[in-house]
Amino acid sequence: MCFTSDLEQRSLCVKQIRSELDESNTSLLRRIQELEDAGMVQRQRDDVDGRRTIVRLTSEGKAAMARFFTMISDESAR
């Protein structure tokens, strides 16, 4: 989801991710924290609506996704 929203140049908030994945808030926040600790995503408060938290891929996260899709493409070409 973060990769798609980055490609579409739109923001993605925690609430949107939670509704899309149908996961509990606690589980989702734990997953996001793990990704943040790994340097893949960053969280920040929405400047327009301080109640919302925006989740974005970091440059390292984008590179990891690019490697993943390259690997998938290479595998399917075989």
KOLVO-749833 format. One record per residue: x negated, y, z of N, C-alpha, C, CB in turn; chain; residue in one letter. Coordinates in steps of 0.02 Angstrom, whole numbers. Each point is the difference from the previous one (the first is absolute). Glycine has a CB too. Example, Ala and Ser with C-alpha at 12.3 -4.5 7.8 and 13.67 -1.06 7.14 Angstrom:
2
<rec n_u="-660" n_v="-284" n_w="390" ca_u="45" ca_v="59" ca_w="0" c_u="-45" c_v="60" c_w="0" cb_u="95" cb_v="-59" cb_w="62" cadena="A" residuo="A"/>
<rec n_u="-77" n_v="112" n_w="-98" ca_u="-42" ca_v="59" ca_w="3" c_u="39" c_v="55" c_w="37" cb_u="-59" cb_v="-32" cb_w="-108" cadena="A" residuo="S"/>
END
This chain:
78
<rec n_u="-41" n_v="-59" n_w="0" ca_u="41" ca_v="59" ca_w="0" c_u="-43" c_v="63" c_w="0" cb_u="89" cb_v="-63" cb_w="59" cadena="A" residuo="M"/>
<rec n_u="-141" n_v="63" n_w="-18" ca_u="-43" ca_v="59" ca_w="4" c_u="-35" c_v="12" c_w="-67" cb_u="-17" cb_v="-20" cb_w="123" cadena="A" residuo="C"/>
<rec n_u="-3" n_v="-35" n_w="-156" ca_u="-34" ca_v="6" ca_w="-64" c_u="47" c_v="30" c_w="-53" cb_u="-73" cb_v="-98" cb_w="29" cadena="A" residuo="F"/>
<rec n_u="134" n_v="73" n_w="-31" ca_u="50" ca_v="25" ca_w="-47" c_u="16" c_v="73" c_w="13" cb_u="48" cb_v="-115" cb_w="-10" cadena="A" residuo="T"/>
<rec n_u="-38" n_v="133" n_w="73" ca_u="16" ca_v="70" ca_w="15" c_u="-59" c_v="45" c_w="-17" cb_u="77" cb_v="-37" cb_w="92" cadena="A" residuo="S"/>
<rec n_u="-138" n_v="12" n_w="-84" ca_u="-59" ca_v="40" ca_w="-19" c_u="-1" c_v="10" c_w="-76" cb_u="-63" cb_v="-45" cb_w="99" cadena="A" residuo="D"/>
<rec n_u="77" n_v="-7" n_w="-137" ca_u="2" ca_v="6" ca_w="-73" c_u="53" c_v="49" c_w="-23" cb_u="-42" cb_v="-117" cb_w="-9" cadena="A" residuo="L"/>
<rec n_u="98" n_v="117" n_w="45" ca_u="56" ca_v="44" ca_w="-17" c_u="-7" c_v="69" c_w="32" cb_u="73" cb_v="-100" cb_w="-10" cadena="A" residuo="E"/>
<rec n_u="-127" n_v="110" n_w="47" ca_u="-14" ca_v="64" ca_w="34" c_u="58" c_v="23" c_w="43" cb_u="-75" cb_v="31" cb_w="-95" cadena="A" residuo="Q"/>
<rec n_u="99" n_v="-78" n_w="136" ca_u="54" ca_v="17" ca_w="47" c_u="-20" c_v="-24" c_w="70" cb_u="88" cb_v="-7" cb_w="-92" cadena="A" residuo="R"/>
<rec n_u="-59" n_v="38" n_w="141" ca_u="-14" ca_v="-18" ca_w="70" c_u="41" c_v="-61" c_w="19" cb_u="-26" cb_v="119" cb_w="28" cadena="A" residuo="S"/>
<rec n_u="-1" n_v="-156" n_w="20" ca_u="34" ca_v="-59" ca_w="25" c_u="-2" c_v="3" c_w="76" cb_u="-32" cb_v="-69" cb_w="-102" cadena="A" residuo="L"/>
<rec n_u="90" n_v="68" n_w="132" ca_u="3" ca_v="5" ca_w="73" c_u="11" c_v="-69" c_w="31" cb_u="44" cb_v="117" cb_w="-9" cadena="A" residuo="C"/>
<rec n_u="-59" n_v="-123" n_w="72" ca_u="5" ca_v="-63" ca_w="37" c_u="71" c_v="-27" c_w="-5" cb_u="-90" cb_v="37" cb_w="78" cadena="A" residuo="V"/>
<rec n_u="140" n_v="5" n_w="-72" ca_u="70" ca_v="-22" ca_w="-3" c_u="15" c_v="-33" c_w="-67" cb_u="32" cb_v="92" cb_w="78" cadena="A" residuo="K"/>
<rec n_u="-57" n_v="-65" n_w="-133" ca_u="11" ca_v="-30" ca_w="-66" c_u="-32" c_v="-69" c_w="-4" cb_u="4" cb_v="115" cb_w="-51" cadena="A" residuo="Q"/>
<rec n_u="-64" n_v="-121" n_w="77" ca_u="-35" ca_v="-64" ca_w="-1" c_u="39" c_v="-51" c_w="41" cb_u="-112" cb_v="58" cb_w="-14" cadena="A" residuo="I"/>
<rec n_u="134" n_v="-37" n_w="72" ca_u="37" ca_v="-46" ca_w="45" c_u="64" c_v="-25" c_w="-34" cb_u="-47" cb_v="60" cb_w="100" cadena="A" residuo="R"/>
<rec n_u="84" n_v="-16" n_w="-132" ca_u="63" ca_v="-21" ca_w="-32" c_u="-14" c_v="-45" c_w="-60" cb_u="55" cb_v="106" cb_w="38" cadena="A" residuo="S"/>
<rec n_u="-109" n_v="-94" n_w="-74" ca_u="-17" ca_v="-41" ca_w="-58" c_u="-22" c_v="-70" c_w="21" cb_u="-33" cb_v="104" cb_w="-62" cadena="A" residuo="E"/>
<rec n_u="-5" n_v="-109" n_w="116" ca_u="-26" ca_v="-64" ca_w="23" c_u="46" c_v="-36" c_w="48" cb_u="-113" cb_v="46" cb_w="-16" cadena="A" residuo="L"/>
<rec n_u="164" n_v="-11" n_w="41" ca_u="47" ca_v="-28" ca_w="48" c_u="-38" c_v="-32" c_w="59" cb_u="84" cb_v="-19" cb_w="-92" cadena="A" residuo="D"/>
<rec n_u="-128" n_v="59" n_w="122" ca_u="-42" ca_v="-23" ca_w="54" c_u="13" c_v="44" c_w="61" cb_u="-88" cb_v="-42" cb_w="-81" cadena="A" residuo="E"/>
<rec n_u="77" n_v="16" n_w="140" ca_u="11" ca_v="40" ca_w="60" c_u="-50" c_v="57" c_w="2" cb_u="44" cb_v="-101" cb_w="62" cadena="A" residuo="S"/>
<rec n_u="-25" n_v="154" n_w="-28" ca_u="-43" ca_v="58" ca_w="5" c_u="-66" c_v="-18" c_w="33" cb_u="101" cb_v="74" cb_w="6" cadena="A" residuo="N"/>
<rec n_u="-99" n_v="-114" n_w="46" ca_u="-60" ca_v="-20" ca_w="37" c_u="-48" c_v="-38" c_w="-45" cb_u="66" cb_v="-4" cb_w="105" cadena="A" residuo="T"/>
<rec n_u="-41" n_v="-45" n_w="-142" ca_u="-42" ca_v="-40" ca_w="-45" c_u="-30" c_v="43" c_w="-55" cb_u="71" cb_v="-100" cb_w="25" cadena="A" residuo="S"/>
<rec n_u="-29" n_v="143" n_w="-53" ca_u="-25" ca_v="43" ca_w="-54" c_u="-54" c_v="47" c_w="25" cb_u="111" cb_v="-7" cb_w="-55" cadena="A" residuo="L"/>
<rec n_u="-100" n_v="38" n_w="112" ca_u="-51" ca_v="46" ca_w="27" c_u="-65" c_v="-36" c_w="16" cb_u="92" cb_v="72" cb_w="47" cadena="A" residuo="L"/>
<rec n_u="-86" n_v="-134" n_w="-25" ca_u="-60" ca_v="-41" ca_w="13" c_u="-38" c_v="-13" c_w="-65" cb_u="57" cb_v="-54" cb_w="99" cadena="A" residuo="R"/>
<rec n_u="-20" n_v="37" n_w="-151" ca_u="-32" ca_v="-12" ca_w="-66" c_u="-33" c_v="63" c_w="-27" cb_u="85" cb_v="-88" cb_w="-24" cadena="A" residuo="R"/>
<rec n_u="-50" n_v="144" n_w="30" ca_u="-28" ca_v="63" ca_w="-24" c_u="-63" c_v="17" c_w="40" cb_u="114" cb_v="40" cb_w="-34" cadena="A" residuo="I"/>
<rec n_u="-113" n_v="-51" n_w="99" ca_u="-59" ca_v="13" ca_w="41" c_u="-59" c_v="-44" c_w="-21" cb_u="75" cb_v="31" cb_w="95" cadena="A" residuo="Q"/>
<rec n_u="-62" n_v="-94" n_w="-111" ca_u="-53" ca_v="-44" ca_w="-24" c_u="-30" c_v="25" c_w="-65" cb_u="57" cb_v="-97" cb_w="56" cadena="A" residuo="E"/>
<rec n_u="-14" n_v="119" n_w="-102" ca_u="-24" ca_v="27" ca_w="-63" c_u="-38" c_v="66" c_w="10" cb_u="96" cb_v="-54" cb_w="-59" cadena="A" residuo="L"/>
<rec n_u="-72" n_v="94" n_w="106" ca_u="-35" ca_v="62" ca_w="16" c_u="-68" c_v="-14" c_w="30" cb_u="111" cb_v="57" cb_w="18" cadena="A" residuo="E"/>
<rec n_u="-114" n_v="-105" n_w="28" ca_u="-64" ca_v="-19" ca_w="31" c_u="-50" c_v="-26" c_w="-52" cb_u="61" cb_v="-26" cb_w="106" cadena="A" residuo="D"/>
<rec n_u="-35" n_v="-7" n_w="-158" ca_u="-42" ca_v="-27" ca_w="-53" c_u="-19" c_v="54" c_w="-52" cb_u="54" cb_v="-111" cb_w="17" cadena="A" residuo="A"/>
<rec n_u="-27" n_v="171" n_w="-9" ca_u="-15" ca_v="55" ca_w="-46" c_u="39" c_v="-2" c_w="-65" cb_u="-111" cb_v="0" cb_w="50" cadena="A" residuo="G"/>
<rec n_u="164" n_v="-39" n_w="-52" ca_u="39" ca_v="-6" ca_w="-62" c_u="55" c_v="52" c_w="-8" cb_u="-24" cb_v="-120" cb_w="5" cadena="A" residuo="M"/>
<rec n_u="53" n_v="142" n_w="51" ca_u="52" ca_v="50" ca_w="-2" c_u="-14" c_v="54" c_w="53" cb_u="84" cb_v="-85" cb_w="-41" cadena="A" residuo="V"/>
<rec n_u="-50" n_v="140" n_w="33" ca_u="-2" ca_v="52" ca_w="51" c_u="71" c_v="24" c_w="12" cb_u="-117" cb_v="36" cb_w="-33" cadena="A" residuo="Q"/>
<rec n_u="130" n_v="-18" n_w="95" ca_u="65" ca_v="27" ca_w="19" c_u="-8" c_v="74" c_w="16" cb_u="38" cb_v="-113" cb_w="45" cadena="A" residuo="R"/>
<rec n_u="14" n_v="151" n_w="-61" ca_u="1" ca_v="70" ca_w="20" c_u="71" c_v="23" c_w="6" cb_u="-110" cb_v="21" cb_w="-57" cadena="A" residuo="Q"/>
<rec n_u="121" n_v="28" n_w="100" ca_u="66" ca_v="29" ca_w="8" c_u="19" c_v="38" c_w="-63" cb_u="-16" cb_v="9" cb_w="125" cadena="A" residuo="R"/>
<rec n_u="79" n_v="-13" n_w="-143" ca_u="26" ca_v="37" ca_w="-58" c_u="1" c_v="74" c_w="19" cb_u="71" cb_v="-100" cb_w="-38" cadena="A" residuo="D"/>
<rec n_u="-101" n_v="142" n_w="-5" ca_u="-2" ca_v="72" ca_w="13" c_u="70" c_v="31" c_w="-3" cb_u="-115" cb_v="3" cb_w="-48" cadena="A" residuo="D"/>
<rec n_u="159" n_v="-31" n_w="7" ca_u="67" ca_v="27" ca_w="-7" c_u="46" c_v="-23" c_w="57" cb_u="-16" cb_v="1" cb_w="-125" cadena="A" residuo="V"/>
<rec n_u="11" n_v="-64" n_w="143" ca_u="42" ca_v="-29" ca_w="53" c_u="-46" c_v="-37" c_w="48" cb_u="101" cb_v="-11" cb_w="-78" cadena="A" residuo="D"/>
<rec n_u="-118" n_v="43" n_w="132" ca_u="-47" ca_v="-27" ca_w="49" c_u="22" c_v="-65" c_w="33" cb_u="-33" cb_v="115" cb_w="20" cadena="A" residuo="G"/>
<rec n_u="95" n_v="-134" n_w="-30" ca_u="24" ca_v="-64" ca_w="28" c_u="-22" c_v="-59" c_w="-42" cb_u="98" cb_v="59" cb_w="47" cadena="A" residuo="R"/>
<rec n_u="-115" n_v="-46" n_w="-110" ca_u="-20" ca_v="-54" ca_w="-46" c_u="-75" c_v="-10" c_w="1" cb_u="99" cb_v="26" cb_w="-73" cadena="A" residuo="R"/>
<rec n_u="-120" n_v="-89" n_w="63" ca_u="-71" ca_v="-17" ca_w="-7" c_u="-10" c_v="-26" c_w="-70" cb_u="-12" cb_v="-26" cb_w="124" cadena="A" residuo="T"/>
<rec n_u="-34" n_v="58" n_w="-160" ca_u="-16" ca_v="-19" ca_w="-68" c_u="-58" c_v="-50" c_w="2" cb_u="40" cb_v="112" cb_w="-45" cadena="A" residuo="I"/>
<rec n_u="-36" n_v="-163" n_w="3" ca_u="-53" ca_v="-50" ca_w="-6" c_u="-28" c_v="4" c_w="-70" cb_u="54" cb_v="-77" cb_w="86" cadena="A" residuo="V"/>
<rec n_u="-120" n_v="84" n_w="-91" ca_u="-34" ca_v="5" ca_w="-65" c_u="-59" c_v="-47" c_w="-3" cb_u="37" cb_v="120" cb_w="-11" cadena="A" residuo="R"/>
<rec n_u="-51" n_v="-146" n_w="-48" ca_u="-61" ca_v="-39" ca_w="-10" c_u="-60" c_v="46" c_w="3" cb_u="63" cb_v="-83" cb_w="-70" cadena="A" residuo="L"/>
<rec n_u="-117" n_v="59" n_w="99" ca_u="-63" ca_v="36" ca_w="-2" c_u="-35" c_v="-18" c_w="-66" cb_u="-10" cb_v="0" cb_w="129" cadena="A" residuo="T"/>
<rec n_u="-45" n_v="32" n_w="-143" ca_u="-38" ca_v="-17" ca_w="-60" c_u="-23" c_v="-73" c_w="4" cb_u="-38" cb_v="120" cb_w="-14" cadena="A" residuo="S"/>
<rec n_u="21" n_v="-143" n_w="74" ca_u="-19" ca_v="-70" ca_w="8" c_u="59" c_v="-47" c_w="-13" cb_u="-87" cb_v="35" cb_w="84" cadena="A" residuo="E"/>
<rec n_u="146" n_v="-15" n_w="-62" ca_u="60" ca_v="-39" ca_w="-12" c_u="17" c_v="-4" c_w="-75" cb_u="41" cb_v="34" cb_w="112" cadena="A" residuo="G"/>
<rec n_u="-49" n_v="22" n_w="-146" ca_u="12" ca_v="1" ca_w="-73" c_u="-49" c_v="-45" c_w="-36" cb_u="44" cb_v="117" cb_w="8" cadena="A" residuo="K"/>
<rec n_u="-107" n_v="-115" n_w="13" ca_u="-51" ca_v="-43" ca_w="-31" c_u="15" c_v="-74" c_w="12" cb_u="-86" cb_v="92" cb_w="15" cadena="A" residuo="A"/>
<rec n_u="109" n_v="-108" n_w="45" ca_u="17" ca_v="-69" ca_w="16" c_u="58" c_v="-24" c_w="-43" cb_u="-40" cb_v="17" cb_w="118" cadena="A" residuo="A"/>
<rec n_u="90" n_v="26" n_w="-127" ca_u="57" ca_v="-19" ca_w="-42" c_u="-21" c_v="-8" c_w="-73" cb_u="77" cb_v="62" cb_w="78" cadena="A" residuo="M"/>
<rec n_u="-122" n_v="-19" n_w="-102" ca_u="-24" ca_v="-6" ca_w="-68" c_u="-38" c_v="-66" c_w="-9" cb_u="-8" cb_v="125" cb_w="-9" cadena="A" residuo="A"/>
<rec n_u="-33" n_v="-144" n_w="58" ca_u="-36" ca_v="-65" ca_w="-3" c_u="50" c_v="-58" c_w="0" cb_u="-99" cb_v="51" cb_w="60" cadena="A" residuo="R"/>
<rec n_u="151" n_v="-46" n_w="-19" ca_u="50" ca_v="-52" ca_w="3" c_u="34" c_v="-9" c_w="-68" cb_u="18" cb_v="26" cb_w="122" cadena="A" residuo="F"/>
<rec n_u="4" n_v="28" n_w="-153" ca_u="34" ca_v="-6" ca_w="-64" c_u="-47" c_v="-23" c_w="-55" cb_u="78" cb_v="89" cb_w="36" cadena="A" residuo="F"/>
<rec n_u="-141" n_v="-71" n_w="-33" ca_u="-49" ca_v="-24" ca_w="-48" c_u="-8" c_v="-75" c_w="8" cb_u="-60" cb_v="111" cb_w="1" cadena="A" residuo="T"/>
<rec n_u="56" n_v="-135" n_w="61" ca_u="-7" ca_v="-71" ca_w="13" c_u="61" c_v="-38" c_w="-25" cb_u="-71" cb_v="26" cb_w="101" cadena="A" residuo="M"/>
<rec n_u="131" n_v="0" n_w="-88" ca_u="61" ca_v="-32" ca_w="-24" c_u="2" c_v="-2" c_w="-76" cb_u="60" cb_v="39" cb_w="103" cadena="A" residuo="I"/>
<rec n_u="-80" n_v="15" n_w="-134" ca_u="-1" ca_v="3" ca_w="-73" c_u="-50" c_v="-51" c_w="-29" cb_u="31" cb_v="122" cb_w="5" cadena="A" residuo="S"/>
<rec n_u="-89" n_v="-126" n_w="26" ca_u="-51" ca_v="-48" ca_w="-23" c_u="24" c_v="-72" c_w="7" cb_u="-89" cb_v="82" cb_w="33" cadena="A" residuo="D"/>
<rec n_u="124" n_v="-95" n_w="23" ca_u="26" ca_v="-68" ca_w="14" c_u="54" c_v="-18" c_w="-52" cb_u="-25" cb_v="14" cb_w="123" cadena="A" residuo="E"/>
<rec n_u="68" n_v="32" n_w="-140" ca_u="54" ca_v="-15" ca_w="-47" c_u="-25" c_v="-5" c_w="-72" cb_u="80" cb_v="58" cb_w="77" cadena="A" residuo="S"/>
<rec n_u="-139" n_v="-29" n_w="-91" ca_u="-28" ca_v="-4" ca_w="-68" c_u="-32" c_v="-67" c_w="-13" cb_u="-20" cb_v="123" cb_w="3" cadena="A" residuo="A"/>
<rec n_u="10" n_v="-163" n_w="49" ca_u="-33" ca_v="-65" ca_w="-9" c_u="48" c_v="-52" c_w="-24" cb_u="-79" cb_v="29" cb_w="88" cadena="A" residuo="R"/>
END
